[in-house]
Amino acid sequence: MLTLVFGLLYLVSGRTVRSQGATGSRFVCNAIPPGAEPGCGYGPSGNRVQSSSSVEDELRITIIQLRETILQQKETLVSQQGTIKELNSKLARCEAAVDESPQGKSRGQGSRRKEYKNTMGDLPRDPSETIDQLGKTMQSLKGRLENLEQQSLRLPNTNVSAGGVSALTPLPPELRELLRQRLGALETQLLRKVADLEEEKSQLYNETAAHRQRTESALNSLLERITELEKSNNAFKSPEDFKVSLPLRTNYLYGRIKKSLPEMYAFTVCMWLKSSASPGIGTPFSYGVPGQANEIVLIEWGNNPIELLVNDKVAQLPLSVSDGRWHHICITWTTRDGFWEAYQDGERLGTGDNLAPWHPIKPGGVIILGQEQDIVGGRFDATQAFVGELSQFNMWDRVLRPMDIVGLANCSAYMPGNVVPWIDANVEVFGGGSKAALEICEDRAFDS
């Protein structure tokens, strides 16, 4: 192309060589373009075949158009260089933003850290939103690179048609290959950066989940510690040295055992009672399960004697504890023949059988102190409420030996229940009931 331009320029500026001071024939020398056929442009008479003025005008117009085309190409190249610089700037800002993220900072430990400013301006501060925004920005940059590549593959031609309109032709191979390499490198960097950001986003999510789990664990530990401190404020000498007081005959004062019962084929329940209520002390305890609110009940209602209910079957017990003093009572039962025993202050006062024989005690119910249940855990009747004080409520899934019961009654032995032990953490009180410190054996001795 440059050779053609120089040839045309030389053709326009060519001058006719004339002989000076001699007569004879005149010779005109014209520059022959490269690749042109050599020949004479003049006829036999010495006249030019074409008008030189018209040729010069046409060539002048062609040169002007070629200059305009070259300027357009130059502007296009400058514009493309500006676009590439802008993309490089964007990549640098993306890298700076990533380095400012928590993961970028952690990977930079041990090396010199640079302080980057958030020059992008529109990135959110939240790490997850930052990663999403960077992903969208990079997708946009990738699209712009693809458009730039497509536009760069075709630029205005240096050849001009007869009508003066420029045709389109591919760029020189060297420039096209350079642009493709540069665009390919930029695309590779973008894809690698997107992959890094996705990995950091996944790591951030995992770290957030782990942090949440650690926080919840710490809160649970703190709540348990607070609960222990609240329990310690009761100032009981030991977890079992306390009593539950239910001073009024209402349907809202009661205690609740947090533990439930497993399926049992025998049981022993022992407790200390103190009551002077009349008529009847009420219901010291009841155990209800779904479908049977009277699975196990101990009750003295009105002028009736104390009764033991198992699966809503009734046995009357020869016990008397309404004198306002502490009494130790134990009740045993076994599913075999429905055999039962009743102890008061270590002495067996009565036995019987055929009380819900071969019936297993159902699991998963609710143990209430001081109220009889009409539905599981509720619907109490004030006329059946216990009035007095309770302590040392223990339950076993077997029949205790008489000597064990005697040891519990005379305070020579302490044996907590293997199913329901009497400890402060297992007992809740509601409706105005209270828990207070009690050393039962000393208090019983004082009563005596």
VENHUMO-V529488 format. One record per run of one state. SS is the DSSP state (alpha for helix, beta for strand, coil for the rest). FROM is the first residue (numbers start at 0). TO is the last residue. If there is no record, write none. Layout:
# VENHUMO-V529488
((SS FROM TO) (SS FROM TO))
This chain:
# VENHUMO-V529488
((coil 0 0) (alpha 1 12) (coil 13 40) (beta 41 41) (coil 42 46) (beta 47 47) (coil 48 50) (alpha 51 99) (coil 100 100) (alpha 101 106) (coil 107 125) (alpha 126 151) (coil 152 152) (beta 153 159) (coil 160 164) (beta 165 169) (coil 170 171) (alpha 172 231) (coil 232 240) (beta 241 245) (coil 246 252) (beta 253 256) (coil 257 262) (beta 263 263) (coil 264 264) (beta 265 273) (coil 274 280) (beta 281 288) (coil 289 290) (beta 291 299) (coil 300 305) (beta 306 309) (coil 310 311) (beta 312 315) (coil 316 324) (beta 325 333) (coil 334 334) (alpha 335 337) (beta 338 343) (coil 344 345) (beta 346 351) (coil 352 359) (beta 360 360) (coil 361 364) (beta 365 368) (coil 369 373) (beta 374 374) (coil 375 376) (beta 377 377) (coil 378 380) (alpha 381 383) (beta 384 384) (coil 385 386) (beta 387 395) (coil 396 400) (alpha 401 408) (coil 409 418) (beta 419 419) (coil 420 422) (alpha 423 425) (beta 426 429) (coil 430 432) (beta 433 436) (coil 437 438) (alpha 439 446) (coil 447 447))
